């Protein structure tokens, strides 16, 4: 379980265009900025992340995602505007020991700038540090950018359920 000092630590990511961002562990207080992130994302981006037409997260859903007992949720903001969340990364525990589930949502305006790749790599490092040996991800088969990102982590397909691919990343 993450401790309070780790929650305050931030990871710097510089995008391909030189823009600096900061990624840190999320907490219950981040609900409003995360809801604002969801509002700024297109319905298509949200559908690719959630596999449904989800418009946002309820307080109960955010409580589960931001609970250290359930896993780790990271939020990313521009370095100069830390209250403006532009991405959310989840590494959640599963029923299998040592296996985490990875999911990433990046605001449309921040896509195709290297952020998704950097967040996936950071999530894999974090998962290893937390004792995971494998990450899984359920990705819509038409989500070519995310498949490309996870391909950089050597993701392999396990199963296809309709239009969704279940991927495995060995850490």
FENUR-V922268 format. One record per residue. N is the residue number from 1. SS is DSSP state (H for helix, E for strand, - for the rest). PHI is phi in radians with two decimals (999 if undefined). OMEGA is omega as a letter, one per 30 degrees, with the letter a starting at -180 (NA if undefined). Layout:
# FENUR-V922268
N_SS_PHI_OMEGA, N_SS_PHI_OMEGA
This chain:
# FENUR-V922268
1_-_999_a, 2_-_-1.15_l, 3_-_-1.70_a, 4_H_-1.07_a, 5_H_-1.17_l, 6_H_-1.20_l, 7_H_-1.06_a, 8_H_-1.43_a, 9_-_-1.28_l, 10_E_-2.19_l, 11_E_-1.89_a, 12_E_-1.50_l, 13_E_-2.28_l, 14_E_-1.81_a, 15_-_-1.35_a, 16_-_-1.05_l, 17_-_-1.61_l, 18_-_1.62_l, 19_-_-1.19_l, 20_E_-1.62_l, 21_E_-2.27_l, 22_E_-2.27_l, 23_E_-2.05_a, 24_E_-2.51_l, 25_E_-1.18_l, 26_-_-1.47_l, 27_-_-2.44_a, 28_H_-0.94_a, 29_H_-1.21_a, 30_H_-1.53_a, 31_H_-0.97_a, 32_H_-1.08_l, 33_H_-1.11_l, 34_H_-1.25_l, 35_H_-1.10_l, 36_H_-1.12_l, 37_H_-0.98_a, 38_H_-1.05_l, 39_H_-1.13_a, 40_H_-1.38_l, 41_-_-1.36_l, 42_-_-1.19_l, 43_H_-0.97_l, 44_H_-1.14_l, 45_H_-1.12_l, 46_H_-1.15_l, 47_H_-1.15_l, 48_H_-1.17_l, 49_H_-1.31_a, 50_H_-1.80_a, 51_-_1.10_l, 52_-_-2.83_a, 53_-_-1.46_a, 54_-_-1.30_a, 55_-_-1.64_a, 56_-_3.08_l, 57_-_-1.97_l, 58_-_-1.35_l, 59_H_-0.97_l, 60_H_-1.17_l, 61_H_-1.11_l, 62_H_-1.13_l, 63_H_-1.02_l, 64_H_-1.23_a, 65_H_-1.17_a, 66_-_-1.63_l, 67_-_-1.47_l, 68_-_-1.02_l, 69_-_-1.19_a, 70_-_-1.59_a, 71_E_2.64_a, 72_E_-2.20_l, 73_E_-2.03_l, 74_E_-1.92_l, 75_E_-2.14_a, 76_E_-2.14_l, 77_E_-2.42_l, 78_E_-1.05_a, 79_-_-1.02_a, 80_-_-1.56_a, 81_-_-2.52_a, 82_-_-1.18_l, 83_-_-1.53_a, 84_-_-1.88_a, 85_E_-1.31_a, 86_E_-1.99_l, 87_E_-2.77_l, 88_E_-2.35_l, 89_E_-2.16_l, 90_E_-2.11_l, 91_E_-2.17_a, 92_E_-1.78_l, 93_E_-1.22_l, 94_-_-2.05_l, 95_-_-1.25_l, 96_-_-1.70_l, 97_-_-1.02_l, 98_-_1.44_a, 99_E_-2.03_l, 100_E_-1.98_l, 101_E_-1.93_a, 102_E_-1.78_l, 103_E_-2.59_a, 104_E_-2.40_l, 105_E_-2.21_l, 106_E_-2.07_l, 107_-_-0.95_a, 108_H_-0.87_a, 109_H_-1.14_a, 110_H_-1.85_l, 111_-_-1.36_l, 112_-_1.12_l, 113_-_-2.21_l, 114_-_1.58_a, 115_H_-1.21_a, 116_H_-1.03_l, 117_H_-1.10_a, 118_H_-1.10_l, 119_H_-1.18_l, 120_H_-1.11_l, 121_H_-1.12_l, 122_H_-1.13_l, 123_H_-1.10_l, 124_H_-1.13_l, 125_H_-1.09_l, 126_H_-1.08_a, 127_H_-1.07_l, 128_H_-1.04_a, 129_H_-1.09_a, 130_-_-1.55_l, 131_-_1.69_l, 132_-_-1.38_l, 133_-_-1.89_a, 134_E_-2.56_l, 135_E_-2.03_l, 136_E_-2.06_l, 137_E_-2.61_l, 138_E_-1.78_a, 139_E_-2.19_l, 140_E_-1.06_a, 141_-_-1.01_l, 142_-_-1.47_a, 143_-_-1.47_a, 144_H_-1.03_l, 145_H_-1.04_a, 146_H_-1.23_l, 147_H_-1.09_l, 148_H_-1.13_l, 149_H_-1.02_a, 150_H_-1.25_l, 151_H_-1.08_l, 152_-_-1.16_l, 153_-_-1.72_l, 154_-_1.08_l, 155_-_-1.15_l, 156_E_-2.12_l, 157_E_-1.26_l, 158_E_-1.78_a, 159_E_-2.83_l, 160_E_-2.13_l, 161_E_-1.96_a, 162_-_1.07_a, 163_-_-1.48_a, 164_E_-1.88_l, 165_E_-1.75_l, 166_E_-1.67_a, 167_E_-1.97_l, 168_E_-2.20_l, 169_E_-2.15_l, 170_E_-1.45_a, 171_-_-1.71_NA
